[in-house]
């Protein structure tokens, strides 16, 4: 039997459980906005835009649709199949599809695909190790890599906000507080004076900056289960308190962060460090 | 029994994460990183390939990005600005993404959009014109203002 035909017992393999959860979460992220994406596709068909910057194939609405369907199908197969070779091939196709979505004229700005790209890259790596590595060592490594990626992504969000416009709250005030139809901002507008609303935008913005900065610098240093729990809490809170559509950006990261929950609880005295050494 | 084997892929990804983290952390101090990021947001990177390889760099809600949309050619009259505001990232999305084309573009009518991005003193202003094309849709052209 070749390595590609090998299956791993899903009941005992923590790395495989983590792999599947990340793939399901990425699939959920990519289809979270399927309604708006459908409207978007119809709009792109009726009103094409031509720019010198993009290759023609990356301006095509039908091309975008085909790539999107390919991403969804391959993520679904990767999440469901028990065969290791199929997990690798499907994960790789998903990664290529999501790479194209990151650079297509009609989807490049949507961070859904940037975060899904990192989760997919991690999944491709993990799929190459499932039949090779001892599960306990592999899940610790997978969890370490997952929290490094989540830290780096939150750091990216933070660094772009280390400016006067975000620290003063002006940028998020204009984006969210002025007229965004969302439960928190509607409630604040209904209950605060204009001056107090502006002050609340400042503290909201500073909280976001501090939270992203702290997690960006610190998350990867924490023990696996603590890092996973905090990351899931922070990522979920970002969407719950700003925009439910952001779950399309965050679900894949939540699935990625959850890898840390599969690391076994052990006594601190016996806790091994992450094994980065080459054999 | 499973054994350990060389896991080069793991170290490649870890190195990539570390390199991008360094890039991100240097952003407040390094003009090159600031200019590269602003150019990326305005699709002003020298080549598509150079722009494309930057796309995995996380940049959600980065920079202060504003836009104004007007009819074209623009006449400086009262109420001539049709839409304006602040966006989270990649401000040209007001023409390119989602159903914004349906909202802001009308068949046979040209439109202009000005977009501004800034980060700790580094700025870019680009002016885009969407001109109706004979084969349908629009041609989108750009002029860099500053």
Interface residues (C-beta under 8 A of the other chain):
Chain A: X36 X39 X40 X43 X44 X46 X47 X48 X49 X50 X51 X52 X53 X54 X55 X102 X103 X105 X106 X107 X108 X109 X110 X111 X114 X115 X117 X118 X121 X122 X125 X128 X129 X131 X132 X133 X134 X135 X137 X141 X145 X148 X149 X151 X152 X153 X154 X155 X156 X157 X159 X160 X161 X162 X163 X164 X165 X166 X170 X171 X172 X174 X175 X249 X278 X279
Chain B: X2 X3 X4 X5 X6 X7 X9 X10 X13 X14 X17 X18 X20 X21 X24 X25 X27 X28 X37 X43 X48 X51 X52 X55 X56 X57 X58 X59 X60 X61 X62 X63 X64 X85 X86 X87 X88 X89 X90 X92 X93 X95 X96 X97 X98 X99 X101 X102 X105 X118 X119 X120 X130 X133 X136 X137 X138 X139 X140 X141
